[in-house]
Amino acid sequence: MAQAFSSRTTPLAGIACVLAGVLFLTISDALAKWIGQYYSPLQILFLRAAIAFPFVLALVVALGGRPALRTRHLTLHLLRGALNIISACFFYMGLRALPLAENTAIAFAAPLFVTALSVLVLKEKVDGRRWLAVGIGFAGVLVIVRPGASSFQPAALYPLATAVLYACMMLTARAIGQAERMLTTTFYIVAGQLVCSAVAVPWFWTPPQADHLPYFAGIALFSTLGLTFLTQGFRIGPASVVAPFDYTALLWASLLGWLVWRDTPDWSDCLGALLIAGSGVYIAWRASRRPRQSPGGRPKRA
């Protein structure tokens, strides 16, 4: 199994892993949208992390041994776990009120905020073309959200908050640096999520119904598989090649939204999603040519 996680660049295999990861994450989101009508987002996140944690621990130890569990940045990982929990809570709150595809599309604004915050916080330099891409992406967000229009939904601010907080979490990764192994970072994303959600979940706890347990297990399974395949895809495939396929989530979200809830995106949702996806792909491509800059990404619900 360890050979599957080698550092060889294999674009087709990377694309296949990203496509699988995106599908699994979208299924997890659909399950969370359905179960979210009965439980708080925090409880869903806690149970997801609690179910997934033993499997992630076993996977990390199997691939990297005990050294993969060691870190010099425990406090930083806890901060990232808190940001992850808050951003995911906003995402799940958006799932309650918005169509699956619309909520997903707005959350894809995360790379735009990563680019903007890297300038404001890290003082990185961004050329005019990338700023233009950021502007186009934000225009796409406005097309979907439609502020000031009669069709504006305040709930659209939830996935937007998800994008901002996830961008902040991505920037904190710079403080960890490249010395820490990817397996270690993956483990502490789940561990941080479990610890931070456990602190607050007693105030939001509702005893789970027996017939709902398979949904919680499905959320944990598909979110963990999704993160694993996405991580592998970006490990073995060039970022500029595999990153655009992350946006196939919009297609899966639209399909699942129509099949389950009969949601049909209107022209403005489609146009906005196209602008956001196009700008995100361009930013990822430009960032791949400049290794010091991060391409960002969408919120990965570990």
Buried (B, 14 or more C-beta within 10 A) or exposed (E): EEEEBEEEEBBEBBBBBBBBBBBBBBBBBBBBBBBBEEBBBBBBBBBBBBBBBEBBBEBBBEBBEEEBBEBEBEEBBBBBBBBBBBBBBBBBBBBBBBBBBBBBBBBBBBBBBBBBBBBEEEEBEBEEEBEEBBEBBBBBBEBBBBEEEEEEBEBBBBBBBBBBBBBBBBBBBBEBEEEBBBBBBBBBBBBBBBBBBBEBBEEBEEEBEEEBEEBBBBBBBBBBBBBBBBBBBBBBBEBBBBBBBBBBBBBBBBBBBBEEEEBEBEEBBBBBBBBBBBBBBBBBBBBBEBEEBBBBBBBBBB
